Amino acid sequence: MTQLLDVANMARWIRRDGAEKILVRMTEYLEADFRRWEKFDKTPRIASHTPLGVIELMPTSDGELYSFKYVNGHPSNPARGFQTVTAFGVLADVDNGYPTFLAEMTLLTALRTAAASAMAAKVLARPDSRTLALIGAGSQSEFQAMAFRGVLGIEELRVFDIDPAAIDKVRRNLEPLGFRVHAATSVDDAVDGADIITTCTADKAENTILDVSQVRPGVHLNAIGGDCPGKTELDARILEQAGVFVEFTPQTRVEGEIQQMAPDFPVTELWEVLTGAAAGRTGSEQITLFDSVGFAISDFAALRCARDATAGSALQDEVDLVAQPDDPKDLFSLVDVLAPVN
């Protein structure tokens, strides 16, 4: 039987353990897997694009476990009553190929993305960072805030979105949890005094959400909106001035902010910083940029974290996902037309 963590039980786990505690733990899982980056199979995700959005598969393996995530991105979905992003994922045993763990990953991807942001900021942002600007107040914003508080201790937020209702939503959700939320009236207002800037918008277009004039020395940029060709958020001049860090270079060159740059534009993969193979921030005045598009190893780590945290509890159900005839060579026995039907 395959263990299942469905939407209801994923939400119960988050309520049981607390999102912030889970995000801190998930950051540790991510760090552990990024530090053994070279053991993993790595390939850019497989994408199917349509005018309405994209559907993607994200596979990887460390030789013992295999994982994949199915995920979509459809920016027009909220106007039609649907989520912009939905996802589910699987862990499988490489030894026999059997799936062992199946999980919803709409909530889990929100946690994973925020944990990856905090992991990067932990090694790239200035240690004295105290204020986070959120440009885009959609589904990811609360998770980002909680990850940055759990890992870096940040409670001061400056939030801007072109939809005032989205800003109100963030305030409604986060102020009762102890965050100080400034409802910004513009991007300029949001980034004023911010030590870390997260851009997270859904529009699949070449946009300039953040101009080079709005980025002061010493800021850490966390660009997480990129996820497909033709979608950008940053003025290309920002990249020219920043130290740029990515997950998996071949994927980010197609989907991330660096798709705007020449093919040989220099970047550093984050695992190199975490292992000490490359430098991260080199000075207090340096601008650092995490050009994050999401990579399969992060999903692998998130699935492991969710599996381990809920193992042996009522949060996991069993699902009969793999056909198991008594004779492995006689699959037809399960549909024998002569057998009685109950």
N, C-alpha and C positions, 0 to 999 in steps of 0.2 A: 504494500500500500504506500502511496505517496502522501506525505504530510502537507496539509493545506493551511495557509494563513490568509483568510479572506478579508474583505473590506471591513466587515463588522469587527472581526477579531484584531485586525491591524489597529483600528481605532481604539479598541479596548486596551491593547498593549500600550499605546501611546498615553492613554489616560492613566493606566495602572502605574507605569514607570515615570511618566512625565516627559514631555517632548525635549526639554532642555537636557535632562539626564541622558536620554537616548542619544541626542545629538553629540554629546561629549563622548559617549561610548562608541558611537559610529565613527567619529573622527579618529579614534584610536584604531579601529578596524581598518579604516582607509589608510592610515599611516603605515600600518603593518604590511598591507598588501602593496602599497606603492614602493615600500623599501625592498620588496622582492620582485619588482617590476620585470626584471629580465627573465624570470621563470615563466611568465605568462605568454600564451599565444596572443598576438595583437593584430587586429585588422580594423580598418575603418568600418563604421556601421553600414549596413545594407539599407538603402533608402529607396522608397517608392514615392515620387512626387506627383501631386496633382495640383490644379489651380486652387483647390480648397485647403491643401495642407500636405503633410508628409506622414508616412508610416514607415517605421524603421525597426530593424532587428539588430541587436548589439550582443555578439557572442564573445566569449573568452574562456580560457582554461589554464589552470596551473599544473596540469598533468594528473591531478587526483580528482578534482572537481571541475565540471563544466557548467557554465551558466550562460543564459541568454535573457535579454529583456526585449519584449515587444512594447513599442511606445509610439504614440502619434503626437503630432503638433498641428492643431487646426485653429488659427487665430480668430476666425469668425464664429467659432462654436458658442461662446457665451451669449452672443446675440440670438442664438437659436436654442438656448436652454441646455447646452452641453458644455462639458469641461474642455478647456483648451488642450490639456494633456491628459491622457489615460495610459496605463501601463500594467503589465503583469510580467512575472519572471519565474525562472526555473533554475534550480540546482540539480545536477545529475552526477551520478557516480561514473567516473571515467572507466573504471574496471569492467563494468558490465553494460554501461550505457543507460541504466534505468534512472528515470527522474525520481529524486528523493524528496524534493521540497518545491512546492508551488505557492507563489504569493502574489497578492495584488501589489502593484508598484506605483499607483498614482500617489498615494500618501508616502510610500517608501521612497519614491524618487524625489519628492519634495524634501524629505529628510536628508537623503543622500546628497542632493545638490547643495543644500545648506552646509552640511558637514564638510564637503569638499571645499567650499568657499572659506570656511573657518580654518581648515587645515592649511590652505595656501596662505591666508592672512597671518597665521601664527608664525610663519617663517619669512614672510615678505613685508608685512606692515611694520611701521615703527612700533617699538615696544610700548611707547607712551600713548598710543592711539586711544581716544576716548569717545569719539563721535562718529557715527555711521550715517551716511546719506543713502537713502533708498530712492532711486529714480525708477519708478514703476512700482505700483502698490497692488499687484495682483496676487495670485495664489501663493507665490514663493516668499513674499515679503515677511510674513510673520516667522516662518521657519528660519530665514536668514537672520533676523533679529535675535532669535533665541539661540542660534548657533554661535553668533558673535558674542553674546553675553556669556554663554556657558564656557567658551574656549578662551575668549579675550577679555571678558569682564565689561563689555560695552553696554551701557544702558541708555545713552543719549542718541536719539534718532531724529533725523530730519527727512521728511517724506514728501515726495512730489509725484503726482500722477495727473494726466490730463483729465481724468475723471475724479471730481471732488468726492464722489461717493466712495471710491476706492480708498482714498486717504482717511475718510471717516471710518471705514471698515477697519483699517489698521489701528487707528486710535482706539476704537471700541474693543478690539481684541487684545491689544498689548498694554494699554494704560492700566487696566486692573491687575496686570502681572508685574507692575513696578517699573515699566519703561517710561521714560520721559519723551514724549512724541511732539515734535514741532511740525505742524501742518504747513509745509512750504507752499508759497504761491507761484513759484517758478523753479526751474533748474538752478538758476543763479542763487536763489534763496536757499535751496536745499544743500548745495555744496559749500555754502559760506561757513567756513570754520570746520568743515568735515575732514577727518583724518583718513577715512576709508569711504570710497564711493562704490556702491553696487548699482549697476545698470541691469535691469531685467524687464524688458519689454517684449511684447508678443508679435508685433507687426513684422511680417516677413518681407522686408524691403531694405534697401540701402539707406538707412537713416543716419542722421548725426544728432543723437540724443545728447551727446556731450561734446562741446567744442574745446579746442586746445586752450583757449583763453580762460576756461572755467576750471582748469586743473593747476593747482599750485604745487610748488616743489614739496617733496616729502610725502605726497598722497599715495595711498595704495588703491588701485582701481581693480574692481572685481566685476569683470564683464561677463555676465552669464546668460545674456539673451541670445547669443549666437547659437544656431543649431542647424543651419542649412546654407547652401550656396545662395548668394544674393541678399543675405540678411546681415546687417551690421548696425552698430549703435554708436561707434566712436569716430570722431574726426581722425583721419589717418595721420595727421601731424602729431597726435598724442603718441602713437606707436613709435614714431621717429625719435621722440624724446624719452621714452620709457625703457626700462628693462622688462622684456616680455617673457612670460612664463606660460607654458601650455601643458596639456596632458599628453596627447599622442600627436606628434607633429604632422604626420600625413593626413590625419583627419582634420586637424585644426586649420591647415592651409586651405582646405576646401570649404569649411563651415564657419570658421571663427573670424575675428577681427582682422587677422593677418591675411585673409583672402584679398584684402585691399593692397597688399604689399608685394614686392618682387618675390619670386620663388626661392631666392636665396636669403631673404630677410632673416637675420639671426634671432633665434629664440632658444630658450632653455627649457627642457622638460622638467616638470616639478619633481619627479622621482629623483633626479640628479641632485637637487637641493636637499631633499630629505635624507639622502644617503651621504651627503657631504662631497659628492663627486663634482659639484658645481656650486658657485656662490649664489646666494640669494640677494637680499638687499645689501648694497655696498656702502651706503651712507645715508644720513638723515635727510638729505635734500633730494635723494634719488626718487623718481617716480617709478613705481613698480606696477605691473599690470598682469593679472591672472586672466588670460584669454581662455575662458572655460566654455567648452561645448558639451561636456559630459562624455565620459568614456566607459567602456564595458567593465573595466577592472573596478571602478567605483561601484557599479551595480553588483558585481561579484561580492565585494566587501559588505555592501548593504544587505544583501540576501543572507550572507553568513551571520551577520549581526542579528537580524530579525529571527533567523532560525534558532540561534543559540539562546537568545533572550526569552523565547517562548517555548523552548523544548520542554517536554514533560508536563506542560500545563494544558488546561482546558481551552486555551486559545488556539491550539492546533487541532484540526480535524484530519481524518483520513479520507482520501478520495481514491476510488478504484480506477486508476488511470492507465494501468498496464495490463493487457490481456495475459492471463496466466493459465494456460491449459495444463492438465496433469502431465501430458506428454509434450515437451517443448516443441516437438516436431509435428504435432497434430493440432494446429490452430483451428482447423475445420471442426474439431470436436466441440468447440463452443457454440457452433451454429448448426450442428447436425440436424438436418431436417427430419430425421426419424425420432429424435429425442422428444419426450413429452414437453409441452409448453405449460409452465405454471402461471 
